[in-house]
Structure formats: structure tokens, C-alpha cells
Amino acid sequence: MLYQTIVFAPLIGAIIAGLAGTRFGGARLPEKLSMVLTTGLLFLSAILSWVAFMGIAFGDAPDTTITLMRWMDIGGLKADWALKIDTLTAVMLIVVTSVSALVHLYSWGYMEEDPYKPRFFAYLSLFTFAMLMLVTADNFVQLFFGWEGVGLASYLLIGYYYKKPSANAAAIKAFVTNRVGDVGLALGVMAIFLVFGSVEFDVVFAAIAENSDRRLDFLGLNLNAMELIAMLLFVGAMGKSAQFVLHVWLPDAMEGPTPVSALIHAATMVTAGVFLVCRAFPIYEAAPITSGFITALGAFTAFFAATVGLVQNDIKRVIAYSTCSQLGYMFFAAGVGAYNAAMFHLFTHAFFKALLFLGAGSVIHALHHEQDMRKMGGIWRKVPWTYGGMIIGTLALTGVGIPLLGWGFAGFFSKDFVIEAAYEVGAAGGNNAAVFAFWMGIVAALMTSFYSWRLIFMTFHGEFRGDHHTLEHAHESPWSMRIPLVVLSIGAVFVGAAFYESFRYGVDGFWHGALPGGDYAMAPTNLYAAAEGYEGASDGHGDGHHKYPTWVYFAPLLATFIGFLISWLMYRNDGARRHIATVQDTGGSPIYRFLLNKWYIDEIYEATIVRGARALGDVFWKIIDVGIIDRFGPNGIAGFTSGASQRLSRLQSGKLFHYAFVMLIGVSILIVIGVRGLGG
């Protein structure tokens, strides 16, 4: 019952809290009880998840599949509702439940003034349950169920302030954008069933080799089946994990309450796409073209999102674009075959990104819901706990550490692992996508450092630039909000070093075959595994590092330092005030405006897709529906009937001589017919 409790405890809390507004036995369920129940059940799931993780990854607990019930049995389509338990699942369980539990606790303080707390906590728990269903799925249909459940819950949470037009618009944008990606995922699942006759992971993965040369016709093209399936699945991942082109919903999702931002961006929804690619790694091993595309797109997303983050002024949007950029790192790691690197960065990112979001929420709470960094500054003495947490989160995000000595914050271990993996594949085989990813990773690291320290300097240092009445009343957050910051700070400092060897080398059978990392013989076509054999690569675990040229180790650290230095020179002390005044006076340079407007991607969508869809809708509505179908269909028949009845009604005048005249005409017609009949 261990795993059943982990998965279904949040659902039980969501159901009870969601019904808290109804009356049980003539009395409402107390608001505080619904908060205690949902939070307590999440902490139970989190504790049990850590127990399960330690048992699977470092103990004797075997990989297993727990069948709950037969779900679908339609012709050849059979799918159980089952829980697939292996190291990959266990990693996701602790990420999802740990961050969600801390977000629940944090929400006690952040949502204190909200009058609908049971509804909010029910949505959080529902979100968590949907994500747990996704990561424990035994087959693609169950994964799709969790995938859509997360989409529904995100719509409810992003649009939680439903009386706020911008929140409603953001919720709809997230929902619609993800539906675009979900079409690809649905088609991918259908193609899997078409090719393999099954949707179960184990059956599909075992049959990949014998179907690797199979071809399918799609949109008039004859394509390799594995490449087609891999690409369709990745389209779904692009939407959920906000990769370039389908990234536009992610920044607008900041309209939801800050705890929602932390939950969506750190541990649940946006990591689903990375998890999907890693779970389906045997498919991507057989699809090198798609893997190359993932590498290039992930690298470009890391670069693109970082450029936009350079100039954002909303404290939450800076962190949101940072999330988009870090997801790009995860994808290009998966693209080059370093799935363990992708999962390691996903793991560490959950801690420091949740810390940054919750820290930003603490700042917003202290400044009475102010989110514009241009109206902040000099508040670190007012909120020392928050300031300390944000500094730790920034050090982890920017990857501060000492290469070759094995010391650093969480992001140092995972991000450098990702960058080194791209270098290794690029150097070994001349893989252009991997080379591109390596350099984009270095450049993005510089920009990440710049915008992260810009946030720190603009928010906490220099002179306060907002309403001084707000500054006078600024205060540190309550302990319900501080405790999650402390716990996440500990994670942001230590989880990288603590789990580096296990994630990178799969020591003691860490992965159990769930990923190729650590046991490369399980996936001989893996690019990252193949790179192990090139001259200059690792000759063993040695000092815990692969043996690259020294500059490869120090390039990310140098980029991070340069980014910090530029930020310090521009924004230290009153530099932020001078910069803001200059931009307000001049409007900024063309490059600044280009980045501030997010490369005008939203405007391009508005001018093409949105207006085009609206114009097409007008054609179908006004011309085809109203002008043709309604005119000659329902309205035409109704109009003819109405007109005919009006004309016939004129015969009913109520005057006797009119009726006599009609009768006379009728009799005359009958006589004529009779005479003609007799004459014939």
C-alpha cells in the first residue's frame, strides 16, 4: 500500500477540501481543517516518497508494476491502471511530493487573506495527484490521462483569480497552447498503437528493434515510424515544457498566485515533457534525427529565454523565463543521449527554482503585492530570511562552484554535467547539434548570471524606489512561509553534491535500467555512451569527473562570473535607479525594446494565427453558417412557412361574402373537372 498511499493521498485531500463548501451533517467543514488535511496528506506522500526512493535507488527494493485495475479492453487496445515503479519514477515522486508539500505549507501564510482557501488547496492537491498519475504511468494512455489532468488543474490554478481579466486570459492561453502540443502527443500514442499493437511501455520498448525500419505515411510523407513517433511525442513535450514556439503560455502563467507559480514551474507541469522524453528514451535512441532536433531546439530555447529574462521587470517573470531557459538545458541533454544529466538537472532545479519563486512570493507579500522590481530596492534588512534564501537560490541557479574540487551549489553539479555532456558528444563525433548546444549553454549561463543578480540588486540593494509608506510597513513573512524557504535552501546547497555520483554514474545500480546512464551497455546506440570511447574521455570514475580539457570545466564558471560582474557594475547601489531613468527617458535601445517585447513572438502570433483564426471563423460564421446554412436551411424553411402562413391567414377575413366567393370558385372548379371528366 506504500505507492497507493503516495499517489492517492493528494486525491483524497482534493476531494474532501473541494467539497468543503457543501454541508456535512448540517455544518460546513471548517476551513482550517481542509488546510490541515490537504497539507498533512501531502507531507505523508512526501515522506513515503523519500522512503520509496531510498529503497529503490540505494536499497534492495525491486522495480515493480502494481496493477490497480483493468482500465481499457477494447479490441486490441488493452490498458491497465497501474503504477510503474523504478528509479525514474522514484525521482519524480520525491520531486513532485516534496515541492508540493512545501508549497501547501507556504500557502498557509501567502493565501491567509483569501476567502476561498479550501478551493485553492483542493486545486493544489488535484494538480499534484494528476502529476503523480503521469509519472507512475505504466502505459501511454495512463500517461495521457495524467497529462490532461495536469492541464486541467493548471487552468484552474492560473485562472484562480477568475474575476481578474488578465488571469482568465492567461488561463485560456495556457490551456489552448497546451492543447496544440497535446494533439501531437495524442497522435504519437495512436501511432504507437498502430505500430506496436500495444500502449504498454515494456511491450513497446521491447519491440523497437524489430520495428526500427518500419515506415508510415503521414501528411503525404513516407517517414520512418520511430522518427515520426518520437517527433509527435516531442510536440506534446514542447507544449507542456514550454519550448520555443509553444513557450508563450509560461510567462503569462504568473497571473496565478505565487505558490502556483512555484508548483507549476519547479516540480510538476513544466517537467512533464522532460520526463516523457526520458521515460521513452528507447524510442529516441532509435530516432537520431528527432534527437538532433531536440538538442538544437533545447539549446535555442535556453538562449532565447535567457535573452528575454535580461530585461524583464516583473520579479516573477524573470524567474519564469529562467525556468524556460533551464528546461532548454534539460532537453538538449536528453537530445545528446545524456538522459541522466537531464533528470539530474530536473531534480536539482526543483529545489532552487521553487526556492526562488517562493522567495519572490515572500518579497511580494512584504511589499503588499508589488511585483515590479523598478519599485523595489534596499529591503534586505526588512526581510533577512527571504534575502538569504534568494541569495542561496541565485548561487544554485547560476551554478557557482569550484571545478575539479567537487564543491558547489546544486546547479553547479547538474548544469555543468549537462554542458559537459554536450561537449563530449560534439567532440567525439562532430555532432553539430551538440556543439551548438555546448556554446549556447555557455552563453545562456552568462545571461542567467546577469539577470539573476540583476534581480537581487534591484530588489534588495540600493535605494528603495517605490512608495515609502509601503517600505515602512514591509515585514518578514510568517514562519509558515519561512520554513519552506529554509528547507529548500538546504536542498539547493546540498542535493547536487549528495546525488551527483548516483545520477551521473549510476553507482550501485542506481538506475536499474530505467535510463541508459550508468549502464551504457543497455543502449549501445546512445550518443553520450558512444562518446565514452573517444580519445580524451573518461577512463573510469577516477576523481568523479570525465577528463575534458581544463577550459571546458572552467568555461561555465567564467561565464557566470562575467555575468555577475556586468550586473554588479550596472545595478549596484543606485545604478538601478540611473538605468531605469535612462530607459524611461529614451525608451531604450532597439535591442532593449526587442527583448522587452519578447522578440515580438506574441505579436507575430496575434498578426498571423490569432487574426487568421478569427478571420476564418468569421467566414464560417457569417458567410457559411449564417449566409448559407441558416438562410437556406432552418431560417429558410422557417421563413417560407411563416410567409406562407401569413398569406393563407389573409383568406380568413371573417366576412361572409369572401367565404361565399371562395366556395363559388371551388364549386366552379369541381364542375369544370367533372365536365372534363365526362367529356373524356
C-alpha positions in Angstrom: 0.0 0.0 0.0 3.0 2.3 0.1 2.7 3.5 -3.5 -1.1 3.6 -3.5 -0.9 5.9 -0.5 1.7 8.2 -2.1 -0.5 8.6 -5.2 -4.0 8.7 -3.8 -3.5 10.7 -0.6 -3.5 14.0 -2.5 -6.6 13.0 -4.4 -8.4 12.2 -1.1 -7.4 15.6 0.2 -8.6 17.3 -3.0 -12.0 15.6 -2.9 -12.6 16.5 0.8 -11.3 20.1 0.5 -13.1 20.6 -2.8 -16.4 19.6 -1.1 -15.7 21.8 2.0 -18.2 24.4 0.8 -21.0 21.8 1.0 -22.6 20.8 4.3 -21.9 17.6 6.0 -24.4 16.7 8.7 -25.8 20.3 8.6 -22.4 22.0 9.2 -19.7 23.2 6.9 -16.3 21.5 7.0 -14.1 24.0 8.9 -11.7 25.9 6.6 -8.7 25.2 8.8 -9.5 21.5 8.8 -9.4 21.4 5.0 -6.0 23.1 5.0 -4.6 20.7 7.7 -6.0 17.7 5.8 -4.6 18.6 2.4 -1.2 19.7 3.8 -0.9 16.7 6.1 -1.7 14.2 3.3 0.9 15.9 1.1 3.6 15.6 3.7 2.6 12.0 4.2 3.1 11.4 0.5 6.4 13.2 0.5 7.8 11.2 3.5 6.7 8.0 1.9 8.2 9.0 -1.4 11.6 9.5 0.2 11.3 6.1 1.9 10.4 4.6 -1.5 13.3 6.4 -3.3 15.9 5.2 -0.8 14.6 1.7 -1.0 14.7 1.6 -4.8 17.8 3.6 -5.6 20.0 2.5 -2.7 18.3 -0.5 -1.2 17.0 -3.9 -2.1 13.5 -2.8 -3.2 13.0 -4.2 -6.8 11.5 -2.4 -9.7 7.8 -3.4 -10.0 4.5 -2.7 -11.5 1.4 -2.5 -9.3 -1.8 -3.2 -11.2 -4.8 -1.4 -9.7 -7.5 -2.5 -12.1 -8.2 -3.2 -15.8 -9.0 0.1 -17.3 -9.5 -0.4 -21.1 -10.1 -3.6 -23.0 -11.4 -2.6 -26.4 -10.5 -4.9 -29.3 -6.7 -5.0 -29.3 -6.4 -1.9 -27.0 -5.7 -3.1 -23.5 -4.5 -0.8 -20.8 -4.4 -1.3 -17.1 -4.5 1.4 -14.4 -1.1 0.5 -13.0 1.8 2.1 -11.2 5.2 1.5 -12.8 7.8 1.8 -10.0 11.5 2.2 -10.9 14.3 4.8 -10.1 13.0 7.2 -12.7 9.5 7.1 -11.1 11.0 7.4 -7.6 13.0 10.5 -8.5 9.8 12.2 -9.9 7.9 11.1 -6.8 10.2 12.9 -4.4 10.4 16.0 -6.6 6.6 16.3 -7.0 5.5 15.5 -3.5 8.3 17.3 -1.7 7.9 20.6 -3.5 4.1 20.3 -3.4 4.1 19.7 0.3 6.2 22.8 0.9 4.0 24.8 -1.4 0.9 23.7 0.6 2.6 24.8 3.8 3.8 28.1 2.3 0.2 28.8 1.1 -1.0 28.9 4.7 0.7 32.3 5.1 0.6 33.6 1.5 -3.1 32.9 1.0 -4.1 34.0 4.5 -6.4 36.7 3.3 -8.0 34.6 0.6 -11.7 33.9 1.3 -11.7 30.6 -0.7 -8.8 28.7 0.8 -10.4 25.2 0.7 -10.9 25.6 -3.1 -7.3 26.7 -3.6 -5.9 23.8 -1.5 -8.2 21.4 -3.3 -6.8 22.6 -6.7 -3.2 22.3 -5.5 -3.8 18.7 -4.3 -5.7 17.8 -7.5 -2.7 19.2 -9.5 -0.3 17.0 -7.5 -2.5 13.9 -8.0 -2.6 14.4 -11.7 1.2 14.7 -11.9 1.7 11.6 -9.8 -0.6 9.7 -12.2 1.6 10.9 -15.0 4.9 9.9 -13.6 3.7 6.5 -12.3 2.0 5.6 -15.6 2.6 2.1 -16.9 1.4 2.9 -20.4 0.9 5.8 -22.7 -2.8 6.0 -22.2 -2.5 6.4 -18.5 0.3 8.9 -19.1 -2.0 10.9 -21.3 -4.7 10.8 -18.6 -2.3 12.4 -16.1 -1.0 14.8 -18.8 -4.5 16.1 -19.4 -5.3 16.2 -15.7 -2.3 18.5 -15.1 -3.5 20.7 -18.0 -7.0 21.0 -16.3 -5.6 21.7 -12.9 -3.2 24.3 -14.3 -6.1 26.1 -16.0 -7.9 26.2 -12.6 -4.9 27.5 -10.8 -3.6 30.0 -13.3 -7.1 31.5 -13.5 -7.7 31.2 -9.8 -8.4 34.9 -9.6 -11.2 34.5 -12.0 -12.6 38.0 -11.5 -9.3 39.4 -12.9 -9.5 39.6 -16.8 -5.7 39.1 -17.2 -5.8 35.9 -15.1 -8.7 34.5 -17.2 -6.8 35.4 -20.4 -3.6 33.7 -19.1 -5.5 30.5 -18.1 -7.1 30.3 -21.5 -3.8 30.9 -23.2 -2.1 28.1 -21.2 -5.0 25.8 -21.9 -5.1 26.4 -25.7 -1.4 26.4 -26.2 -1.0 23.1 -24.4 -3.9 21.7 -26.5 -1.8 22.3 -29.6 1.0 20.2 -28.1 -1.4 17.6 -26.9 -2.6 17.0 -30.4 0.9 15.8 -31.2 1.0 13.6 -28.1 -2.3 12.1 -28.9 -1.2 11.3 -32.5 2.0 9.9 -31.1 0.1 7.5 -28.8 -2.1 6.5 -31.8 1.0 5.8 -33.9 2.5 3.7 -31.2 -0.6 1.5 -31.0 -0.7 1.3 -34.8 3.0 0.1 -35.0 3.3 -2.0 -31.8 -0.3 -3.1 -31.2 0.1 -2.0 -27.6 0.5 1.1 -25.4 2.3 -0.6 -22.5 5.8 0.8 -22.0 7.5 -2.6 -21.6 5.9 -4.1 -24.6 6.6 -1.1 -26.8 10.2 -0.7 -25.8 11.0 -4.4 -26.2 9.7 -4.3 -29.8 11.6 -1.2 -31.0 14.5 -3.1 -32.6 12.3 -5.2 -34.8 10.3 -2.1 -35.9 13.2 0.3 -36.4 13.0 0.2 -40.2 9.2 0.4 -40.4 7.7 3.2 -42.5 4.5 5.1 -42.0 2.6 7.5 -44.3 1.9 10.8 -42.6 0.7 14.1 -44.2 1.6 12.8 -47.6 5.1 11.8 -46.5 6.6 8.3 -46.0 8.5 8.5 -42.8 10.5 6.2 -40.5 8.0 5.1 -37.8 10.4 5.7 -34.9 11.2 9.2 -36.1 7.6 10.0 -36.6 6.5 8.7 -33.1 9.5 10.4 -31.4 8.6 13.8 -33.1 4.9 13.6 -32.3 5.6 12.8 -28.6 8.1 15.7 -28.5 5.5 18.1 -29.9 3.5 17.3 -26.7 6.6 17.8 -24.6 7.2 21.2 -26.3 3.8 22.4 -25.2 4.0 21.1 -21.6 7.6 22.1 -21.1 7.3 25.4 -22.9 9.9 25.1 -25.6 10.4 27.7 -28.2 7.3 28.4 -30.3 5.0 26.8 -27.7 6.6 28.7 -24.8 4.2 31.7 -24.8 1.9 30.5 -22.1 4.6 30.1 -19.5 5.3 33.8 -18.5 1.6 34.7 -18.5 1.0 31.8 -16.1 2.4 34.3 -13.5 -1.1 35.7 -13.2 -1.9 32.8 -10.8 -0.9 33.0 -7.1 2.8 32.7 -6.4 2.5 29.2 -4.8 1.0 28.1 -8.1 4.0 29.5 -10.0 6.3 27.6 -7.8 4.4 24.3 -8.2 4.0 24.6 -12.0 7.5 25.9 -12.8 9.5 23.9 -10.3 8.2 20.4 -9.9 5.1 19.5 -11.9 3.7 20.7 -15.2 6.8 22.0 -17.0 8.9 19.0 -16.1 6.4 16.6 -17.7 7.9 16.9 -21.1 11.4 16.2 -20.0 10.1 13.2 -18.0 8.3 11.9 -21.2 11.4 12.1 -23.3 13.5 10.3 -20.6 10.8 7.7 -20.0 10.6 7.0 -23.7 14.4 7.0 -24.2 14.4 3.7 -26.2 12.3 5.4 -28.8 14.6 8.4 -29.0 17.6 6.1 -29.2 16.1 4.8 -32.4 15.3 8.3 -33.7 18.6 10.2 -34.2 17.1 12.9 -36.4 14.5 13.8 -33.9 17.1 13.6 -31.1 19.2 16.1 -33.0 16.2 18.4 -33.4 15.6 18.2 -29.7 19.2 19.1 -29.0 19.1 22.1 -31.2 15.7 23.4 -30.1 16.5 22.9 -26.4 19.7 24.8 -26.9 18.0 27.6 -28.7 15.3 27.8 -26.1 17.9 28.1 -23.4 19.4 31.0 -25.2 16.2 32.7 -26.3 14.5 32.6 -22.8 17.7 33.9 -21.2 17.8 36.9 -23.6 14.2 37.9 -22.7 14.9 37.4 -19.0 17.7 40.1 -19.2 15.2 43.0 -19.3 12.1 41.8 -17.5 10.9 44.0 -14.7 8.3 41.7 -13.1 10.1 39.7 -10.4 8.1 36.6 -11.2 8.5 36.9 -14.9 12.3 37.0 -14.6 12.2 33.7 -12.8 9.6 32.3 -15.3 11.9 32.9 -18.2 14.7 31.4 -16.2 12.6 28.3 -15.9 12.0 28.2 -19.7 15.8 28.6 -20.2 16.7 25.8 -17.8 14.2 23.5 -19.4 16.1 24.1 -22.6 19.2 22.7 -20.8 17.3 19.6 -19.8 16.1 18.9 -23.3 19.4 19.3 -25.1 20.9 17.0 -22.5 18.3 14.4 -23.4 18.8 15.1 -27.1 22.5 14.2 -26.9 21.6 11.0 -25.0 22.6 12.1 -21.5 19.2 11.4 -20.0 20.7 11.0 -16.6 22.1 14.6 -16.9 18.6 15.8 -17.9 17.0 14.1 -14.9 19.7 15.3 -12.6 19.2 18.9 -13.6 15.4 18.4 -13.3 16.0 17.1 -9.8 18.2 20.0 -8.6 16.2 22.6 -10.5 13.1 21.7 -8.5 14.8 22.8 -5.2 16.4 26.0 -6.2 13.6 27.2 -8.6 10.9 26.5 -6.0 13.1 28.5 -3.6 13.4 31.4 -5.9 9.6 31.5 -6.7 8.7 31.2 -3.0 11.3 33.8 -2.2 9.8 36.2 -4.8 6.4 35.5 -3.2 7.8 36.5 0.2 9.0 39.8 -1.3 5.6 40.4 -2.9 3.9 39.6 0.4 6.2 42.0 2.2 5.6 44.8 -0.2 1.8 44.5 -0.3 1.6 42.7 -3.7 4.1 44.8 -5.5 5.8 42.8 -8.3 7.7 45.5 -10.3 11.4 45.5 -9.4 11.6 49.1 -10.5 9.6 50.0 -7.4 11.8 47.9 -5.0 15.3 48.2 -3.6 17.1 48.3 -0.3 14.8 45.9 1.5 17.2 43.2 2.6 17.3 44.4 6.2 13.5 44.2 6.3 13.4 40.6 5.0 16.7 38.9 6.0 15.3 35.3 5.8 13.9 35.9 2.4 17.1 37.7 1.3 19.2 34.7 2.5 17.0 32.2 0.7 17.1 34.2 -2.6 20.9 34.5 -2.4 21.2 30.7 -2.0 18.8 30.1 -4.8 20.7 32.5 -7.1 24.0 30.8 -6.3 22.4 27.5 -7.1 20.8 28.7 -10.3 23.9 30.3 -11.6 25.9 27.2 -10.9 28.5 28.6 -8.5 31.1 26.0 -7.6 34.8 25.1 -7.9 35.5 22.8 -10.8 37.7 19.7 -10.2 37.3 20.1 -6.4 33.7 18.8 -6.3 32.4 21.7 -4.3 29.5 23.9 -5.3 25.8 24.6 -5.1 23.2 22.2 -6.6 23.1 23.9 -10.0 26.9 23.7 -10.4 26.8 19.9 -10.5 23.8 19.4 -12.7 24.2 22.3 -15.2 27.9 21.6 -15.7 27.1 17.9 -16.2 24.7 19.0 -19.0 27.2 21.3 -20.6 30.0 18.7 -20.4 27.7 16.0 -21.9 27.1 18.3 -24.9 30.8 18.9 -25.3 31.6 15.2 -25.1 29.2 14.2 -27.8 30.2 17.1 -30.0 33.9 16.5 -29.6 33.6 12.7 -30.1 31.6 12.6 -33.2 31.4 16.1 -34.7 27.8 16.3 -33.8 26.9 19.8 -34.9 23.7 20.0 -32.8 25.8 19.0 -29.7 28.4 21.6 -30.5 25.7 24.2 -30.9 24.2 23.2 -27.6 27.5 23.4 -25.8 28.1 27.0 -26.8 24.5 28.1 -26.3 24.8 26.6 -22.8 27.8 28.7 -22.0 26.2 31.9 -23.4 23.0 31.2 -21.6 25.0 30.6 -18.3 26.4 34.2 -18.7 23.0 35.7 -19.2 21.5 33.6 -16.4 24.0 35.0 -14.0 23.3 38.6 -15.2 19.6 38.5 -14.9 19.7 36.6 -11.6 22.0 39.1 -9.9 20.1 42.0 -11.5 17.0 40.7 -9.7 19.0 40.6 -6.4 20.4 44.1 -6.8 17.2 45.7 -8.0 15.1 44.0 -5.3 17.3 44.1 -2.2 20.0 46.6 -2.7 20.4 50.3 -3.4 17.7 52.8 -2.6 14.0 52.0 -2.3 12.2 53.3 -5.4 8.6 52.7 -4.5 6.1 54.2 -2.2 7.8 54.8 1.2 4.6 54.0 3.0 5.0 50.5 1.6 8.6 50.4 2.8 7.6 51.4 6.3 5.2 48.5 6.5 7.4 45.9 4.9 7.9 42.9 7.1 9.3 39.4 7.0 6.9 36.6 6.1 5.3 34.3 8.8 7.0 31.1 9.7 4.6 29.1 7.6 6.3 30.8 4.6 9.9 30.8 6.1 10.1 27.1 6.9 9.7 26.1 3.2 12.4 28.6 2.3 14.8 27.1 4.8 14.1 23.5 3.7 14.5 24.4 0.0 17.7 26.4 0.8 19.2 23.3 2.4 18.3 21.3 -0.8 19.7 24.0 -3.1 23.0 23.8 -1.2 23.5 20.0 -0.7 21.4 17.9 -3.2 23.8 18.4 -6.0 26.8 17.1 -4.2 24.9 14.4 -2.4 23.4 12.8 -5.5 26.0 13.6 -8.2 27.7 10.3 -8.3 24.5 8.4 -8.3 22.9 10.3 -11.1 26.0 10.6 -13.2 27.5 7.1 -12.9 24.5 5.1 -11.7 26.6 3.8 -8.8 25.3 0.6 -7.1 22.8 0.1 -10.0 21.1 3.3 -9.2 19.1 3.5 -12.5 18.2 -0.3 -12.7 17.9 0.1 -16.4 15.3 2.9 -16.2 17.8 5.1 -18.1 20.9 4.3 -20.1 23.1 6.5 -17.8 25.4 4.4 -15.7 24.9 1.2 -17.6 25.7 2.2 -21.2 25.7 -1.4 -22.4 21.9 -1.2 -22.3 21.8 1.3 -25.0 24.8 0.9 -27.4 23.4 3.4 -29.9 23.4 6.2 -27.3 25.5 9.1 -28.5 26.6 10.1 -25.0 27.5 6.4 -24.3 29.4 6.1 -27.6 31.4 9.2 -26.7 32.8 7.3 -23.8 35.2 5.6 -26.2 36.7 8.7 -27.8 40.3 9.7 -27.0 40.4 12.0 -24.0 37.2 10.8 -22.5 36.9 9.3 -19.1 39.0 6.3 -18.3 36.9 5.4 -15.3 35.2 7.1 -12.4 38.6 8.3 -11.2 38.2 11.7 -9.4 34.5 11.8 -10.1 34.9 13.7 -13.4 35.3 13.0 -17.0 38.7 14.1 -18.3 37.9 17.0 -20.6 40.3 19.9 -21.5 40.6 22.2 -18.4 38.9 25.1 -20.2 35.7 23.0 -20.5 35.4 22.8 -16.8 36.0 26.5 -16.2 34.1 28.0 -19.1 30.7 27.9 -17.3 32.2 29.4 -14.1 33.9 32.1 -16.1 30.6 32.9 -17.9 28.9 33.1 -14.6 31.5 35.4 -13.1 31.3 37.7 -16.2 27.5 37.9 -15.9 27.7 38.8 -12.2 30.4 41.4 -12.9 28.3 43.2 -15.6 25.2 43.1 -13.4 27.2 44.5 -10.4 28.6 47.3 -12.5 25.2 48.3 -13.9 22.9 47.8 -10.9 24.9 48.1 -7.6 24.0 50.9 -5.2 21.9 53.5 -7.2 22.8 52.0 -10.6 19.3 50.6 -10.9 17.8 54.0 -10.5 20.0 55.5 -13.1 19.3 52.7 -15.6 15.6 52.9 -15.0 15.6 56.7 -15.5 17.6 56.3 -18.7 15.2 53.8 -20.2 12.2 55.9 -19.2 13.7 59.0 -20.9 14.9 57.3 -24.1 12.7 54.3 -24.4 15.7 52.1 -24.5 17.8 50.9 -27.5 16.2 48.9 -30.3 17.7 45.7 -28.9 16.3 46.5 -25.5 12.8 47.0 -26.9 13.2 43.9 -29.0 14.0 41.8 -25.9 11.4 43.6 -23.7 8.8 42.7 -26.2 9.9 39.0 -26.1 11.2 39.0 -29.7 7.6 40.1 -30.7 6.6 36.4 -30.7 3.2 37.2 -29.2 2.7 40.0 -31.7 3.5 37.7 -34.6 1.1 35.1 -33.3 -1.6 37.8 -33.0 -1.0 39.1 -36.5 -1.0 35.6 -38.1 -2.6 32.8 -36.2 -5.0 34.7 -33.9 -6.2 37.1 -36.6 -6.2 34.4 -39.2 -8.2 32.1 -37.0 -10.6 34.9 -36.2 -11.0 35.8 -39.9 -11.5 32.1 -40.8 -14.1 31.9 -38.0 -15.9 35.0 -39.4 -16.0 33.3 -42.9 -17.5 30.1 -41.4 -19.9 32.0 -39.2 -21.1 35.0 -41.3 -20.9 33.5 -44.8 -21.3 29.8 -44.5 -23.3 29.3 -41.3 -25.5 32.4 -41.3 -25.4 33.3 -45.0 -25.9 29.8 -46.5 -26.8 27.2 -44.0 -29.1 29.3 -41.8 -30.5 31.3 -44.7 -31.5 28.3 -46.8 -31.8 25.8 -44.0 -33.5 26.4 -40.7 -34.2 30.1 -41.3 -35.2 29.5 -45.0 -37.7 26.8 -44.1 -39.0 28.8 -41.1 -39.2 31.9 -43.3 -41.1 30.1 -46.0 -43.5 28.6 -43.5 -44.0 31.9 -41.8 -44.6 33.7 -45.1 -47.0 31.1 -46.4 -49.0 31.1 -43.1 -49.2 34.9 -43.3 -50.5 34.8 -46.8 -53.0 32.0 -46.1 -54.2 33.8 -43.0 -55.4 36.6 -45.2 -58.1 34.3 -46.5 -59.6 34.2 -43.0 -61.1 37.7 -43.2 -64.3 36.9 -41.2 -66.6 38.3 -43.9 -69.4 36.1 -45.3 -69.2 37.3 -48.9 -65.5 36.4 -49.0 -66.2 32.8 -47.9 -69.2 32.6 -50.4 -66.9 33.8 -53.1 -64.3 31.2 -52.3 -67.0 28.5 -52.2 -68.3 29.6 -55.5 -64.8 29.4 -57.0 -64.4 25.9 -55.5 -67.7 24.7 -56.8 -66.8 26.1 -60.3 -63.5 24.2 -60.3 -65.3 21.0 -59.3 -67.8 21.5 -62.1 -65.1 22.1 -64.7 -63.2 19.0 -63.6 -66.4 16.9 -63.7 -67.4 18.2 -67.1 -63.9 17.5 -68.5 -64.1 14.0 -67.0 -67.5 13.2 -68.5 -66.3 14.7 -71.8 -63.2 12.4 -71.8 
